[in-house]
Amino acid sequence: MHIRFLGICALSLLAACAPKRIPGTDIDDTSETRAILAVMEQYRSAVESKDAAGVAALVSKDFHENAGTPNDPEDDLTAANLTEYLESMFQLVQSPKVEMDVRRIEVGRDLATAIYYWKLNWRMPSLTTRLQKEAELERMVLRREGKDWKIVTGI
């Protein structure tokens, strides 16, 4: 009887010491991870709203994407050209829907990495009448700038 009681006490103690998780995830529930998730949700919402300025407001002044072509700077996105690029893209698409499933967030002193799986559905009438779909596992890097987290890469 005492052994069972001691076992229950030990399990209770271990459970109490375990880090709290954001419900439905394996992500530690901290103020930093919640702030990063909030930025990611703002990004998702801005894309669905086709709000280029809203997306641009979330990125760092050092934001950079090489569009998968590291040797061709012609198609690179930066904080300086992101709004113009998104405005032109958003004119071509209809009804974008974005789902983001954040799998992991690692927070350092001033940098954080979020691994997420996203699904994007949209229509592009100038191309086809069919619904377009894309899905991919991505890595977003964010940097603490003042009190805010800003996206450095990974959109």
Secondary structure as a PSIPRED ss2 file (coil, helix, strand):
# PSIPRED VFORMAT (PSIPRED V4.0)

   1 M C   1.000  0.000  0.000
   2 H H   0.000  1.000  0.000
   3 I H   0.000  1.000  0.000
   4 R H   0.000  1.000  0.000
   5 F H   0.000  1.000  0.000
   6 L H   0.000  1.000  0.000
   7 G H   0.000  1.000  0.000
   8 I H   0.000  1.000  0.000
   9 C H   0.000  1.000  0.000
  10 A H   0.000  1.000  0.000
  11 L H   0.000  1.000  0.000
  12 S H   0.000  1.000  0.000
  13 L H   0.000  1.000  0.000
  14 L H   0.000  1.000  0.000
  15 A H   0.000  1.000  0.000
  16 A H   0.000  1.000  0.000
  17 C H   0.000  1.000  0.000
  18 A C   1.000  0.000  0.000
  19 P C   1.000  0.000  0.000
  20 K C   1.000  0.000  0.000
  21 R E   0.000  0.000  1.000
  22 I C   1.000  0.000  0.000
  23 P C   1.000  0.000  0.000
  24 G C   1.000  0.000  0.000
  25 T C   1.000  0.000  0.000
  26 D C   1.000  0.000  0.000
  27 I C   1.000  0.000  0.000
  28 D E   0.000  0.000  1.000
  29 D C   1.000  0.000  0.000
  30 T C   1.000  0.000  0.000
  31 S H   0.000  1.000  0.000
  32 E H   0.000  1.000  0.000
  33 T H   0.000  1.000  0.000
  34 R H   0.000  1.000  0.000
  35 A H   0.000  1.000  0.000
  36 I H   0.000  1.000  0.000
  37 L H   0.000  1.000  0.000
  38 A H   0.000  1.000  0.000
  39 V H   0.000  1.000  0.000
  40 M H   0.000  1.000  0.000
  41 E H   0.000  1.000  0.000
  42 Q H   0.000  1.000  0.000
  43 Y H   0.000  1.000  0.000
  44 R H   0.000  1.000  0.000
  45 S H   0.000  1.000  0.000
  46 A H   0.000  1.000  0.000
  47 V H   0.000  1.000  0.000
  48 E H   0.000  1.000  0.000
  49 S C   1.000  0.000  0.000
  50 K C   1.000  0.000  0.000
  51 D C   1.000  0.000  0.000
  52 A H   0.000  1.000  0.000
  53 A H   0.000  1.000  0.000
  54 G H   0.000  1.000  0.000
  55 V H   0.000  1.000  0.000
  56 A H   0.000  1.000  0.000
  57 A C   1.000  0.000  0.000
  58 L C   1.000  0.000  0.000
  59 V E   0.000  0.000  1.000
  60 S C   1.000  0.000  0.000
  61 K C   1.000  0.000  0.000
  62 D C   1.000  0.000  0.000
  63 F C   1.000  0.000  0.000
  64 H E   0.000  0.000  1.000
  65 E E   0.000  0.000  1.000
  66 N C   1.000  0.000  0.000
  67 A C   1.000  0.000  0.000
  68 G C   1.000  0.000  0.000
  69 T C   1.000  0.000  0.000
  70 P C   1.000  0.000  0.000
  71 N C   1.000  0.000  0.000
  72 D C   1.000  0.000  0.000
  73 P H   0.000  1.000  0.000
  74 E H   0.000  1.000  0.000
  75 D H   0.000  1.000  0.000
  76 D C   1.000  0.000  0.000
  77 L E   0.000  0.000  1.000
  78 T E   0.000  0.000  1.000
  79 A C   1.000  0.000  0.000
  80 A C   1.000  0.000  0.000
  81 N C   1.000  0.000  0.000
  82 L H   0.000  1.000  0.000
  83 T H   0.000  1.000  0.000
  84 E H   0.000  1.000  0.000
  85 Y H   0.000  1.000  0.000
  86 L H   0.000  1.000  0.000
  87 E H   0.000  1.000  0.000
  88 S H   0.000  1.000  0.000
  89 M H   0.000  1.000  0.000
  90 F H   0.000  1.000  0.000
  91 Q H   0.000  1.000  0.000
  92 L H   0.000  1.000  0.000
  93 V C   1.000  0.000  0.000
  94 Q E   0.000  0.000  1.000
  95 S E   0.000  0.000  1.000
  96 P E   0.000  0.000  1.000
  97 K E   0.000  0.000  1.000
  98 V E   0.000  0.000  1.000
  99 E E   0.000  0.000  1.000
 100 M E   0.000  0.000  1.000
 101 D E   0.000  0.000  1.000
 102 V E   0.000  0.000  1.000
 103 R E   0.000  0.000  1.000
 104 R E   0.000  0.000  1.000
 105 I E   0.000  0.000  1.000
 106 E E   0.000  0.000  1.000
 107 V E   0.000  0.000  1.000
 108 G C   1.000  0.000  0.000
 109 R C   1.000  0.000  0.000
 110 D C   1.000  0.000  0.000
 111 L E   0.000  0.000  1.000
 112 A E   0.000  0.000  1.000
 113 T E   0.000  0.000  1.000
 114 A E   0.000  0.000  1.000
 115 I E   0.000  0.000  1.000
 116 Y E   0.000  0.000  1.000
 117 Y E   0.000  0.000  1.000
 118 W E   0.000  0.000  1.000
 119 K E   0.000  0.000  1.000
 120 L E   0.000  0.000  1.000
 121 N E   0.000  0.000  1.000
 122 W E   0.000  0.000  1.000
 123 R E   0.000  0.000  1.000
 124 M C   1.000  0.000  0.000
 125 P C   1.000  0.000  0.000
 126 S C   1.000  0.000  0.000
 127 L C   1.000  0.000  0.000
 128 T C   1.000  0.000  0.000
 129 T C   1.000  0.000  0.000
 130 R C   1.000  0.000  0.000
 131 L E   0.000  0.000  1.000
 132 Q E   0.000  0.000  1.000
 133 K E   0.000  0.000  1.000
 134 E E   0.000  0.000  1.000
 135 A E   0.000  0.000  1.000
 136 E E   0.000  0.000  1.000
 137 L E   0.000  0.000  1.000
 138 E E   0.000  0.000  1.000
 139 R E   0.000  0.000  1.000
 140 M E   0.000  0.000  1.000
 141 V E   0.000  0.000  1.000
 142 L E   0.000  0.000  1.000
 143 R E   0.000  0.000  1.000
 144 R E   0.000  0.000  1.000
 145 E E   0.000  0.000  1.000
 146 G C   1.000  0.000  0.000
 147 K C   1.000  0.000  0.000
 148 D E   0.000  0.000  1.000
 149 W E   0.000  0.000  1.000
 150 K E   0.000  0.000  1.000
 151 I E   0.000  0.000  1.000
 152 V E   0.000  0.000  1.000
 153 T E   0.000  0.000  1.000
 154 G C   1.000  0.000  0.000
 155 I C   1.000  0.000  0.000
